[in-house]
Structures are given as structure tokens and as C-alpha cells.
Amino acid sequence: MANDDPRVDAYIAKSAEFARPILQHLRATVHAACPEVEETIKWSMPFFDYRGAPLCAMAAFKQHCSFRFWLYKEVVGNNAEDDGMGQFGKLISVKDLPSRKELTALVEKAMALNEAGVKLARSKGATKPMPTLPDDLAALLAQKKHAAAGKTYAGFSPGAQREYVDWLAEAKTDATRQKRIVTTLEWLAEGKQRNWKYQKC
């Protein structure tokens, strides 16, 4: 195979005895279906790239192997899951894989997606709840003399508000916390975010 990466050879060689035939079978099938595929190592496991994007990957563990398509939902189906075991579960034998014909068809499907420029859809993390303003700071911001600070805080995004709340929560001693509250009031009165020193002018 012209596009072999010696690191993949080494990966297979140091894998458990049961794993080697599985990895060799997967490697040969991917190369046969996609002669232009390029091998590499990412996240300490063999990856197969095509047209500048990941196509699929394989890995060997102590008691099983895994094989996954990068665009697994588009290749295997919307119900496909990737829990670290790939889309074919824990592989302990070549028999656990689909037939070479089926596997080739899936590789070709993945190739077509890469050719079309389809990218992996990143799942958006759960939105964080609004930060809870500590009682002592809330009481101070409610005072007339700190009206400017209160207005600034209220106008900040939840993320900017959370930076102040977390900073106060991280104080190890009450003395440090009180100093941070004083600084918070000063900076808010000046319209500054918590990390204003690092923001570009």
C-alpha cells in the first residue's frame, strides 16, 4: 500500500495478538476501497484521511478493537452512536465486522461525503444557566452609590457576569473575597469586564 504510514505499522505490531488481524483487515479494506487514502496518527490511534479530511479511524485496546467513521451519522445512519467503541461495537474478531463488500460500500459512502465537503456537525454543549449573584454583592449593587456598577453588571452578557461571580467564588479567604468585591465594584463602575486587562483596545 503506497500511502502506508510507518507509525501505523508500529501501532499494529505492538497491539495485542487478537487485534492484529482485525486492524490489518480494516487497513486493507480501506486502502482497497480508497487508493488515495492517507494514513496518519491522531489522538494516538490510526486515522485514514481523504481529500484533506478524516475518513475513518481504528483503535486497539487490551481486549477489543474499534472502528469508526468520522461522519458516522451520515455514513451509518442517523441512529448511529459513537461512544468510543465506534459504530460496530467491541471488535474481538474479524467476524464481528460487516462483510468486506458492506464495509467497502460504507467507505465509498464516506469518500463521497468528503468529496462533497461535508463536515462533522459539532454538538452544541448545554447552555449554562444564568450566574447567581452572591447576596453580599447583590446588596452592594442595589445601593444608590453603586448604581453605575449595578447598571454595568446588568448590561453584561451572562458570560461576562459569570467571570465576576466565579472570581469571587474562587477566593480562598474572606479577606481576599472582600478585596475582590471592592475591586469588582470599582471596575464595574468604570464599565470594565473582569478580564479587561487582556482585552484588545
C-alpha positions in Angstrom: 0.0 0.0 0.0 1.6 3.2 -1.3 0.2 5.5 1.4 1.3 3.5 4.4 2.5 5.4 7.5 5.2 3.5 9.4 3.6 4.7 12.6 0.6 2.6 11.7 2.8 -0.4 11.1 4.3 0.1 14.6 0.8 0.6 16.1 -0.4 -2.7 14.7 2.8 -4.5 15.6 2.6 -3.5 19.3 -1.2 -4.3 19.5 -2.4 -7.5 21.2 -2.3 -10.7 19.1 -6.0 -10.9 18.7 -6.2 -7.3 17.4 -3.6 -7.5 14.6 -5.8 -9.4 12.1 -8.7 -7.0 12.7 -6.5 -3.9 12.2 -4.8 -5.4 9.1 -8.2 -6.4 7.7 -9.6 -2.9 8.2 -6.5 -1.2 6.9 -6.5 -3.4 3.7 -10.2 -2.8 3.1 -10.0 1.0 3.5 -7.0 1.1 1.1 -8.7 -1.2 -1.5 -11.8 1.0 -1.4 -9.9 4.3 -1.4 -6.5 4.1 -3.1 -5.9 7.8 -2.4 -6.4 7.5 1.4 -3.6 8.8 3.6 -2.7 7.3 6.9 -1.8 9.3 10.0 -1.9 9.1 13.7 -4.3 11.3 15.7 -5.2 11.1 19.3 -2.7 8.1 19.5 -4.7 6.0 17.0 -4.5 5.3 13.3 -6.7 7.6 11.1 -7.4 7.4 7.4 -7.8 10.8 5.7 -9.2 11.5 2.3 -9.2 14.8 0.5 -7.8 16.7 3.5 -10.4 15.4 6.0 -10.8 12.4 8.3 -12.5 9.4 6.7 -12.4 6.8 9.4 -10.2 5.5 12.3 -9.4 2.3 14.1 -8.0 1.6 17.5 -6.8 -1.4 19.6 -7.4 -1.8 23.3 -6.5 -4.6 25.7 -9.5 -6.8 25.0 -11.1 -5.3 21.9 -10.8 -3.1 18.8 -13.0 -0.3 17.5 -13.6 1.2 14.0 -15.4 4.4 13.4 -16.3 6.6 10.5 -15.7 10.3 11.1 -19.1 11.3 9.6 -20.7 8.3 11.2 -24.3 9.6 11.3 -24.2 10.3 7.6 -22.4 7.0 6.7 -24.1 4.5 9.0 -27.4 6.3 9.7 -28.9 9.0 12.0 -29.3 6.5 14.8 -25.6 5.6 14.8 -23.8 6.3 18.1 -20.2 6.9 18.8 -19.5 6.0 22.4 -15.8 5.5 21.9 -16.4 2.0 20.6 -17.1 3.2 17.0 -20.2 2.1 15.1 -19.5 -1.6 15.2 -19.2 -2.2 19.0 -16.3 -4.0 20.6 -14.5 -6.0 18.0 -12.7 -9.1 19.2 -12.6 -10.9 15.8 -12.8 -10.0 12.1 -16.2 -11.9 12.2 -17.6 -9.0 14.3 -17.2 -6.7 11.3 -19.6 -6.4 8.3 -18.6 -8.3 5.2 -15.8 -6.8 3.1 -18.4 -5.9 0.5 -20.5 -4.0 3.0 -17.5 -2.3 4.6 -16.3 -1.2 1.2 -19.7 0.3 0.4 -19.5 2.3 3.7 -16.0 3.5 2.9 -17.2 4.6 -0.5 -20.1 6.5 1.1 -17.7 8.2 3.4 -15.5 9.1 0.5 -18.4 10.7 -1.3 -19.2 12.8 1.7 -15.6 14.1 1.9 -15.6 14.9 -1.8 -18.8 16.9 -1.2 -17.1 18.8 1.6 -19.4 17.6 4.3 -18.1 18.5 7.8 -18.7 16.9 11.2 -21.6 18.7 12.9 -20.3 19.7 16.4 -23.0 19.2 19.0 -23.6 22.4 21.0 -22.9 22.0 24.6 -25.7 22.6 27.1 -26.2 26.3 27.7 -25.0 27.4 31.1 -27.6 28.8 33.4 -27.5 32.5 34.3 -25.0 33.1 37.0 -26.4 33.6 40.5 -25.2 36.9 42.0 -23.9 36.4 45.6 -26.1 38.0 48.2 -23.4 40.4 49.5 -22.5 41.7 46.1 -26.2 42.0 45.1 -26.9 44.1 48.2 -24.0 46.4 47.4 -25.0 46.8 43.7 -28.5 47.7 44.9 -27.2 50.7 46.8 -27.5 54.1 45.2 -23.8 54.9 45.5 -23.0 51.8 43.4 -25.8 52.5 40.8 -23.2 52.8 37.9 -21.7 49.4 38.9 -25.1 47.8 39.1 -26.1 49.2 35.7 -22.9 47.9 34.1 -23.3 44.4 35.6 -26.9 44.2 34.4 -25.8 45.2 30.9 -23.2 42.4 30.7 -23.7 39.1 28.9 -24.2 36.1 31.2 -20.6 35.0 30.4 -19.2 38.4 31.5 -21.3 38.3 34.6 -20.1 34.8 35.4 -16.5 35.8 35.2 -17.0 38.1 38.2 -19.2 35.7 40.1 -16.6 32.9 39.6 -13.8 35.2 40.6 -15.5 35.9 43.9 -16.3 32.3 44.5 -12.7 31.2 44.0 -11.4 33.4 46.8 -9.8 31.2 49.4 -10.2 33.6 52.4 -12.8 36.1 53.4 -10.2 38.8 53.3 -9.4 38.0 49.7 -13.1 37.9 48.9 -13.7 41.3 50.4 -10.8 42.8 48.4 -12.2 41.3 45.3 -15.6 42.7 46.0 -14.1 46.2 46.3 -12.2 45.7 43.1 -15.4 44.4 41.4 -17.3 47.5 42.3 -14.5 49.8 41.1 -14.2 48.0 37.8 -17.9 47.7 37.2 -18.3 51.5 37.9 -15.7 52.1 35.2 -17.6 49.8 32.8 -14.9 47.1 32.8 -15.2 43.4 32.4 -13.4 41.1 34.8 -10.6 40.4 32.3 -10.5 43.9 30.8 -6.7 44.0 31.0 -6.4 41.2 28.4 -9.0 42.7 26.0 -7.8 44.3 22.9 -8.1 48.1 22.9 
